[in-house]
Amino acid sequence: MESLKGKSVLITGATGGIGAATARLLAASGAQVFITGRNEERLKALQQELQLPADRFFAADLSSASEVDKLKERFHAVFPTIDILVNAAGVGIIKPIDTLTGEEFMTTLQVNLVAPFLLMKAFLPAMKDVKKGLIINIPGVLGKVPMAGAAAYSASKYGLTGMMQSIREELKRTDIRITNLFLGGVDSAFWDHIDLRVQREKMIRAEEAAKSVWFLCQQPLSGVVSEMVLQPFNHQAI
Ligand SMILES: NC(=O)c1ccc[n+]([C@@H]2O[C@H](COP(=O)([O-])OP(=O)(O)OC[C@H]3O[C@@H](n4cnc5c(N)ncnc54)[C@H](OP(=O)(O)O)[C@@H]3O)[C@@H](O)[C@H]2O)c1
């Protein structure tokens, strides 16, 4: 296993269920984490809980190119290099096409697809300079298998899957590793506004989802886990 000790790690979506649990786990394993999300209060609370230095968090809307640029500046003011990028930011607008609005469709693409693109433009160059790094995105199983009523979400997550697979091909002559993590239902605030009959108590817990990220971050450098699938047995209400 690779050690996480001292590794510089950027975690987006750190104010969310999976991102916060990941930050806790990686920090506990000795990683030097830098956290971002939109909600400054929750970010600050996590920074204090993890006893991170005051310059280890920055609130940013990742769908804005200028805010991602500022995030990059803040991150590199602390760490010259980036060992690991965990992108756990995302929105879950899951609605049938009849009720899905154009605005919701565009928001979904902005956060789930354009933001990861902006993160690549901002942070990949530093990895390319040293020809190594690890990038983990969380397309979820709906970025692999479509589900009725998830046109916007699946469009964004299939796009994310394809974009990262293409970038992986571009990076084949480097040791930059890209992993697409396909998670099934994880019990988090993600589900608070989704109008589907699901059994949240049967979902994967955010702490367990974070363990899959933690596992990926410690894989030997000689290989790459291109994808990982982790699903609950069944959380569809009968
Ligand atoms: N939960 C699941 O069942 C599940 C399954 C498969 C894949 N996933 C994926 O896993 C990732 C994390 O999900 P989660 O369950 O942890 O959801 P969550 O608890 O709702 O957290 C979502 C995170 O994304 C951040 N975010 C949303 N819009 C943003 C924006 N414009 N700019 C910057 N940050 C933004 C939120 O920040 P603020 O709260 O500060 O706004 C929050 O930190 C998402 O990509 C999701 O699609 C989730």
The ligand as a Gaussian input file, in Angstrom:
#p B3LYP/6-31G(d) Opt

LIG

0 1
 N      -25.041000      10.198000      -2.756000
 C      -25.111000       9.294000      -3.739000
 O      -25.981000       8.405000      -3.750000
 C      -24.115000       9.331000      -4.868000
 C      -24.012000       8.191000      -5.695000
 C      -23.127000       8.212000      -6.751000
 C      -22.349000       9.325000      -6.981000
 N      -22.457000      10.412000      -6.175000
 C      -21.633000      11.578000      -6.484000
 O      -20.749000      11.791000      -5.410000
 C      -20.463000      13.183000      -5.292000
 C      -20.707000      13.618000      -3.838000
 O      -22.059000      13.358000      -3.496000
 P      -22.616000      13.462000      -2.007000
 O      -23.504000      12.293000      -1.810000
 O      -21.525000      13.707000      -1.041000
 O      -23.551000      14.750000      -2.156000
 P      -23.809000      15.982000      -1.162000
 O      -23.759000      15.539000       0.254000
 O      -25.046000      16.636000      -1.676000
 O      -22.548000      16.936000      -1.438000
 C      -22.399000      17.622000      -2.651000
 C      -21.178000      18.497000      -2.568000
 O      -21.025000      19.168000      -3.834000
 C      -20.789000      20.547000      -3.567000
 N      -21.246000      21.373000      -4.670000
 C      -22.456000      21.375000      -5.271000
 N      -22.496000      22.320000      -6.217000
 C      -21.272000      22.925000      -6.214000
 C      -20.700000      23.984000      -6.950000
 N      -21.381000      24.642000      -7.910000
 N      -19.430000      24.355000      -6.673000
 C      -18.713000      23.720000      -5.697000
 N      -19.209000      22.714000      -4.976000
 C      -20.484000      22.322000      -5.223000
 C      -21.585000      20.825000      -2.307000
 O      -21.116000      22.021000      -1.734000
 P      -22.059000      22.994000      -0.827000
 O      -22.938000      22.095000      -0.008000
 O      -21.062000      23.740000       0.000000
 O      -22.830000      23.827000      -1.781000
 C      -21.277000      19.579000      -1.496000
 O      -20.038000      19.718000      -0.859000
 C      -21.352000      13.889000      -6.323000
 O      -20.598000      14.102000      -7.491000
 C      -22.425000      12.860000      -6.619000
 O      -22.951000      13.010000      -7.914000
 C      -23.326000      10.437000      -5.109000

